[in-house]
């Protein structure tokens, strides 16, 4: 009759059988021993402040003549507003912000100064077709843009920004309807910039919209109103405009 091993349960993770008895031909695992802190070390720990690490920009060891080190501060992110109860006493899950304005009205600059990366139709054209000027697949671009917003709403992201012209109430209605169906409030940022200013800015761009198209878009542009479902409307104007 074979004798049963008197070794205790296995406490080593190296075998993958924690809790099983060790075979008789396997030595017991080594268990590290950590001695208690001595009186002198304990006394020093209590009365001596920990060493502080130098600032990150001082940790760079740049050899002389190797180049120039510059530190750039990123723009602060705009904090998400705390949702407040609406007129019905309901607290929204978050906010969807629609940018409204002609090309050249300053939408991209407004987002950039606030460190915001919006859902952009131009960005999607670059991703899908490697060309932000591609205009043949407008339906595909905006259906994909709506899918991206829906994904953010499903994930309960507190803030989402949509960067498109959103000229008419008809174009804005689908965004508003989707956001409210998920329990989000909708805000508008309306770039009330004169057409002539937009045309002048448009001429200075590397990629520009034709003047005829710009004028047709200006005829379609309708300012947002609260009756569309907006909880807040922000109007952005140029300094020289009264």
N, C-alpha and C positions, 0 to 999 in steps of 0.2 A: 504494500500500500504506500502510495506517495504521500509525503508529509506536506501539509499546507503551509505556505509561506506565512511567516509572522510579521512581514513588513506591513507598514501602515498604508493607508490610501495614497494614491499618486497625487502629488501636488504640483507636478511639473507640467507646463504647457507644451513642452517639446515633444511629448509622445502623442498628444491629442486625445488622451484618455484620462482626463482629470477625474479623480474619484475612484478609478479602478485600482485594484491591487497591482503592485509592481511584480513582474516576473522574478523568480528567485535568482536568476542569473544577471539581473540588471541592478547596478548599484543605486543606492538612494540618491535623489537629486540634491544638488547643492543649494542650500538656502542662504542667501546673503544675510549678514548680520550688520545692523546699523547701530553703533553705540550711541547711548544717550549723550546729549550735549553736556560738556563739563561745566563746572561752576564758572570758570573764568570766561568761557565762550558765551555762556548764557548771560552773564553780566554785561558783556560787551554788546550783545545783540539787543538788550533792553535799552541801553543808554546811548548807543551809537547809531546815528541816522544812516539809512542805506545810501550808498553812493548814487548820485544822480547821473544819468546818461547825458552827455552833451547834446545840444540841439542837432537835428538831422543834418543841417547845412554845415555843421562843424565836423561831422564825422567823415566827410569826403577827404581822402588823402590824394591831393592833386600834385604830381611832381612838377617842379618848375619848368616852364617852357612847354608844357604838354597841351596847352590850350586854355580856353576861357570857360569858367563855370558860371552859369547864370541861373538864378532862382526865379521862377515865374509863379505868381499867385493866380490860381484859377478863380473864375467868378463864382460867387456864392450861389447855391441853388435857391430859387424862390421857395420859401416854406409853403407847404400845402395848407390852405386855410382850414380851420376847424369847421366841419359841417354844422350848420345851424338849422333848427326846425323851420320848415317852410310854412306857407299860409295854412296848410292842412294840419300842422302840428307834427309832421313826420320829419325825422332826421335822415337826410340822404346818405348813401354809402360813400359818396365822393362827388367829384366835379368833372365835367367835360367842358373844355373851353374851345370855342370855334373862332378862328381868325377869319375876318371878313374884310376884303379889300382887293383893289386892283394890283396887278404886277407893278412893282416899283413903289408901292405905298409904304414899305418899311416893315413888312411882316417878319421876314427872316432876321432883320437887324433887331427887332424887338425881342424875338425869342433868344437870339444870341447873347444880347446884353444881360439876360436873366439866367443864362446857363441852362436853357430848356431845349431838349431835343424833341420836337413835335413829330406826330405822324404826318408826313409830308408827301404830297403827290409827286413832287419833283424827286424826292429821295427814292420813291418806289420806281419811278421810271429809270433811274440810274441802276437800281438793283435788278430790275426785270429785263431791261433792254440795253444796259450799258450806255444809255443816252437820255439825259434829262429832257431833251427836246422832242423825244418821240411822242407823237400825238395821234398815232393811228389806233391805239388800243385804249382809249379813254375808259370804256366800260370795264375792261380788265383791271386797269389801274385803280379805279374807285371801288370796285367790288373787293379787291384785295385790301384796300385801305379800310373799308368797313369791317372786313374780317379781322384785321389787326386790332381795331378798336373793340370789337366784340370780345376778342381774347383778353384784352386788358380789363374789360368789365367783368368777365367771368372770373378772372384772377383777383378781382376786387382791388385793383390799383386805385389809390385815392385821387390821383390827378391824371388826366389825359388831355393832350392838346392836339387839335387838328389844324394843320396849316394847309389851307386851300383857299381859293378865291371866295367860294360860298356866296356868290353874288345875289341870288334871289332867295325868297322865302321857300320856294319849291325845292331848291338845292339844299337848304338847311334843314328842311323838315325831316328827312330820313335820319340825320344825325341826332336830332332832338328826340325823335320817337324811340330810337334804339337806346339812348342814354336813359330816358325816363322808364323804359320797360325793365331796366335793371336797377331802378331805384336811385339813379344819379340825377343831380341837378345840372343844368346847362347854363353856361355863361358865354357872352359874346365879347370879343375885342374888335371893335369896328375902326378901321383905319380910314378916317375921313380926310383924305388927302386930295387936293385938286388934281384934275386930270392932267393939266399942263405940267405939274410937278412930277407926276408919275411918268409922263412921256419923256421928260428931260432925263430922269434917272434911268429910264429904260434905254435911252440912246447910249448911255455911258456903260452899259453892261456888255460883257463879252457875248452873251447870248441874249438877244432881245426879241420882243414880240413886235410884229408889224404894227404900224400906227393905225391901220384900218381895224385890225383885230382889237386893239386897245380901245378904240372909240366905240366899237360894238359892245365890248364888255362894260364900258362905262354906262351905256344906255340900259344895260340889264341890272346894274348895281342898285340895290334897294337897301337902305339902312335897316338894321334889325330893330324890332319892336318887342315889347314885353308880351304882347298877345301871342307871339310865336311859341312862347314857353320858356323864355330866358328868365333866370332869376336875377341876373346882373348883366349890365351892358357897360363896357368901358370904351370910351371914345378917344382915339389917338389922333392928334393933329400936329401939323408942322408949326414951328414957333411963330412964323410970320402970319399964320392964319388966325383971324379973329374968331 
